[in-house]
Amino acid sequence: MEKIIEQVAGWDYLKKLPREIFGFTLINELMTCGSQYRIFTYNNHMARRSFTIMYDQATKDFLARTVVGLMEYCDISFITGDLAALENILTDRMEKTLKRLVYFDPASLCVRFKEKKIVEWPYIAKLPKQLSGFELFINPREPLKALNGTYVLIDYSDFTTESNLTINYNIFRDEFFGEIHTKRTPVMISDFDAKTLPELEARVVEKLIPTLDDLSKTTRTI
């Protein structure tokens, strides 16, 4: 780790980073957190999004961690074991990545996803902005591409209790499914399992309110 910290300290690229970009503010961290060394973060407080570059001593890799609301994932396209290679990747991809985090681009959707006509789903207009203390943070008109072929279609979040319900679609399995996080602890549920949009709509109509009511009660009693 000491060698990496020394390399990063002399990394001229850090001096070239813009202070503001697409609503994100640069935070030069340069701090050790357990087995990781956090180098810098671009944070967009209003949009609840951040993008962090760090070094992981366990894997011997530089990597990028993206946070959107209560969801957090590693962007594998930034993983490399070499600082010079990381600089090339950041130069090529970081600005586009930050832009996609705050501005939805329909062209970024894959063909298989487009075939499901999710973005055009008429039921989207009926989704309440607030339910049981949860806010509609992500809606199907602007889905979030996550990991392993999964898109987040619906995210109802309570940021106070760090709990949420997501309804997702996986292009490889061609199926819809739900997941809840109770104070960030994930729990898979079957209430929203479906193969088609009409099936999903029926499940949302039946299960959305009771699921959020139950989640709200659970988070406030823990």
ABEGO torsion letter per residue (X at the ends): XAAAAAAAAABAAAAABBABBGGBBBBBAGBBBEABBBABBBBBAAAGBBBBBBBBAAAGBBBBBBBBEABBBBBAAABBABAAAAAAAAAAAAAAAAAAAABBBAAABBAAAAAAGAAABAAAAABBABBGGBBBABBAABBBBBBGGBBBABBBBBAAAGBBBBBBBBAAAGBBBBBBBBGGBBBBBAAABBABAAAAAAAAAAAAAAAAAAAAAAAAAX
